[in-house]
Amino acid sequence: MFDILDITEPQARVLRAIAYYEFKNKRKGVTQYNCEEKIPKQFSVPNSTFNDQIKKIIPKQMVLKLTEGKRSKPYTITDLGQVSWLRHYPIEDNLEIINKIFPNIFTNEFNTILNKIDNPIKEISSDKIIEFIFREALNHFHIEHHYDNTPYAKFIVQESIILSSFNDLVETSYKRHYHIIHPLLNNFKINEFITATKGFADNYDSLMIKAPDRIEFLFYYILIHSLSDVGYMFKIIIKHISIKTKNQSEETELLKNQMQLSKNIIKKKKDILKMIVNNNAIQGNIKNNLAQLDEYYNTEFDQFYKLFFK
C-alpha cells in the first residue's frame, strides 16, 4: 500500500489550480482552460502540465470528472485532493481556501489569545504558531490505496490517523475504510454499493466524520497535548521554524527564545482550553471523533476525555 496523499509538485500545482478556481467562483467544475487562462498567474498551470498530471490524480481520487462532453471535461476536487496539495505549499499563501475548508482552526479568538503572548521572536506571528500545529495535523493524516477493482470505482481507501505524545511512548494508529462514489453514479448503483460494503467501507458522502473533520480533531489533539508539555510545544516550534542564524551565539540565543516562547504559550493554556470547550462546533467535532475512537482508549486520551466527557 502507499499513501495517495504523497504526490509530486506538478500534481499539487494542478490540484491547487482547481481548488483556487472553484473557491473564487463558488461552484464545482473546472476545465484545463480555466486553470491556464482564468486564474492569476501564480496559480495557473499550462495545458500540457494539466493534461499530463490529471491522468495521474484521477485514479487517486484527488479529483472527479463531472462530464464526458466533447468540448469540455470539467473536474472537481475532492477533500483528499485538498489535503494533498496543502502539504506542498506555504499555509500563509493559501489562508483564504484553508479557512473555508477548516473554519474552526485559524479563528479570530485563537489569534487574539496568541497575540497577547509575550513573544521573544519577532519572526513568529500568532498565525505562524497556528500554522506549525496545523502542519503537524496534516502530517499525522494518511490515506492508503487499499483495494482495487471494486464494482463502482478504482479502489477503496484506508484512512489512518496517528495519535502520539511528545515522547512517542504511546502511539495509536486508528484506521477506517471508505469509498468516494462518483457523483454521476445512478441511485440504484449507489444503493447496491452501500449494501455490498456495509460494515466495511462506507460511502464518503455518508460519513459523519469527513477528512477535514479528522484533521481539525488532530489539530486540537496536538494543541492540547502541547499545552501540557513544554517539551512538546518546543519540539513543534523548532521543527517548523526556519530562521537563519549567522553564528553559534545567535543559534544559542534563538534556541533560548524558542524555549521561552514555548513556555509563554503554555501560560495561556487556561484561555485556550476555555476557547475550545466554549466553541460548540469545535467541541462537537472533538466529541464525535472521541466517541468513534473510544475502543482505542489509552492513557494518552485521559486529558481529552476529562475535558469533553466528564
N, C-alpha and C positions, 0 to 999 in steps of 0.2 A: 504494500500500500504506500501511497505518497500523499503528502499534504497538498491539496489542489490550490491552497492559498499562496503557495510558493510559486510565483510567476516571474517572468522576465520583465525588464524595464519597458520594452516596446509593448508588451501586453498590458502593462499597467497604464501606459500612455493612452491606449485605445479605451480602456475602461474609464479612465478619468475624463476623457473627452465626452463619452456617452453620458457619464454622471453629470458633468457640468451642463451639457445641453438640456438634459431632462430637468435639472434643477432650475435653470434660468427660465425655461419655457413652461414649467409646471405641467408637463404632460409626458406620457410614455411614447416612445417611438422615435428612433434616431437612425439616420442613414449615413453612409460614408461621406456624402456630400455635406451633410450637416456638420460632421466632425472636422472637415477641412475648411469650409467656407463660412460657416455660420456661428463660429465661436472665436473668442480672442486668440491671437497667435500663440500665446504661451500655453494654451490648452489644445490647440488644433493638432491633427495628425495627417500626414499625406495619404492620399488614396492607396498607394502601394503598401504602406505600413498597415493601414486599416484592413485591407484585403488579406494580407499575409497573416495577421495576428487574430482576426476574428474567427478564422477556422480553428485556431488552437484553443480559444477560450470558450467557444460554444460547447464542446464536449465536457468541459469542466463545470458547466452550468453557471458560469460567470455572467452570461447574457442569454437571453431567449430571443429567437427570431419570431417576429409577430405576424408576418405575411410572407407570401411567396409570389408577390406581384412581379410583373415583367420589368416595370420601370423603376421600382424601388424595393429595397428589402430592409424595412425598419427593424431595429433591435432595441431591447430594453435591458437595463442592468438589473441583476438580482442583488439581494443583500450580501451574498457570498462575494459577488464582484466588487461591491462597495468596500467590504472589509479588506479584500485583497489589495486593491490599488492604494488604499490608505497607508499600507505598510511601506510604500515606496517613496512617499513624498512628505515634505515638512508639514506638520499639522497646522502650523500658523498660517500657511498659504492657502489652506482649504477649510477654514473655520466655518464659513457660511454653510457649506454642504454638511460638514460634521455636525453642526448644531441642528440641522434638520433631521439627520439620522439618529443622533444621540442628544435629544433636547435636555436631558437631565444630568449632563456632565459639566459642560462649560457654562454653569449658571451664574447669574449676576450675584446671587447671595454668596456663593462659594468664593467668587472673586473678591467680594467685599471683605470677607473674613481674612483671606490671604493677603490682601493689600494692607491690613493692619499689622502684619508681622514685621518685626524688626529684621530687615534683610541686609546682611553684610555684603551681598554680592549683587551689584547693580545690574549685571547682565542677565540675571534670572528674575523675570517678572512673575506675577501671580499666575498668569496664563501658562508660563513655562512649567511651573510646578505641576499644574493640572495635566499639561502635555506629557510630562515624564511618566505619570501614573497611568494615563490613557495608553501610552505606548506599551507599557508593561502589560496592560489588559489585552491589547491586540496580540502581543507575543505569547500570551497564555491560552490563546484560542486556536484550535486546529480543525481542519476539515479534511478527512481522508477519503480517497477514492476506495470504495469497498466492494460493491457487487456490480458486475457487468451484465448487460443483455437482459434487463428487465423488460417486460412487455410494453412499457409506456414511455421509457426514456433511456438514456445511455447507462446510467448507473444509480445506485443508492449510495448515499454518503454516510460516513460515520463522523459525527462531531465529537470532539473531546476538549474538555477544559481542564487546565492544570491548576490545582489549588495547593499552595505550599506556604510555609512560614519563612522567616528570614534565614534560618539555618538550614532549611530544606530537610529537616529531620523527619518530617511527616509530609508526604506528597500524595495527593489524591488525584486520580485522573477519572473524571466522570464522562461516560460515553453514551451517545444515543444515535439512532439511525433515522434518517428521513429522506424524502424524495421530493424534488421540485417538479410538480406536474406542469406540463406545458399549458399555458392559458387557453389555447385553442382546442385542447382535447375535449371531446364531447362529454356530456354529463354521464352517459351510460358507461363509458370507458373509465371515468373518474371513480364512479361507484364500484365498478368491477375491481379497480386497482385497490381501493380502500379496503374492500372485503378480503382481497388476496393477501394483503400485507398487514392486516390488523394485528396489533400486539407486537409488531416488529419494526416497521418503518412507516411512520405517519406521513401524510401529505404535508409539505411545508406550510401551506396556507392554513392548515387546521391546528398548527402548533400554538399552544398557549404562550410558550416562551420561544421567541424567534432569535436569530443570531444577534441582532443589535441589543436585545434584552439580556442575552448571556454576557455580552461584552460590558454592558452597563453594570451588571452584577459583579463581574470580575473587577471592574474599576473600583467599586466601593468595598469589595472584599480586600483588595490590596491596600486601599487607602486606610481602612480601619486597622488592619494589621500593622501598617507602617506608623500609625499614630500611637501604637502600643509598644513600639521598639525603636529607639533612636538609631540603632544599627541598621534596621530595615530601611528606615527613611533615608539614612546616609547612603546606603547601598544603591537606592534608586536614583538619588541625585547625582552621585559620581558616575553612575553608569550612563546617564543620558546627557550630561553636560559636556560642552565642547569649547572650553575657554583655553586659549593658548597662553602658556607661560614662557618667560624668557630664560629663567634660571631656577636652580634648586630652591632658592629663598622664596621666589614667587610661588613655586609649586607647593611649598610647605604652608605658606600663607593661605593659598587657595583651599587646601585641604582643611585647614583650621576653620576657615569661613564656611565651608560646606558643612562641617560638623555643627557649627554654631547655628546655621540656617536650619538644619535638621531638628535641633533642639528647640528652636524658636517656633517652628511649625507645630511641634508636638504640644507646645504650651497652649495652642488654640484647639486642642483636642475636644474640650467640652463644647465649644462653639460649633465645631464641625459636626460632631455627633448629634447635637441638637438640630442642626440644619437637616441632617439626613433623616432623623426619625420624625421630624415635623413636615417633611415633604411627602404627601400621600403617594405620588407617582413613584418616587424612589423607594419608599418603604414597601409599597405594593409589589414592585418588581423583585426586591430582595426577598420578601416573604414567599413569593411564588417559586423562586429559584431554590430557596432553602427547603421548602416543602418537597420539591422534587428530589433534592439531594439528601433527604432525611436518612435513606438507607445507607448513605455513605458517611454517616456521622462519625466524627472522631474529635479528639481534644482540640484540634485547630478550629473547630466550628463553635467552641464554647462561647466565645465573646459575641459572635453573631447571634446565636440562639438566645442569649440573655438579653440582647438589645431588642430583638423583634418577636420573641416568643417567651414572654415572662410567665 
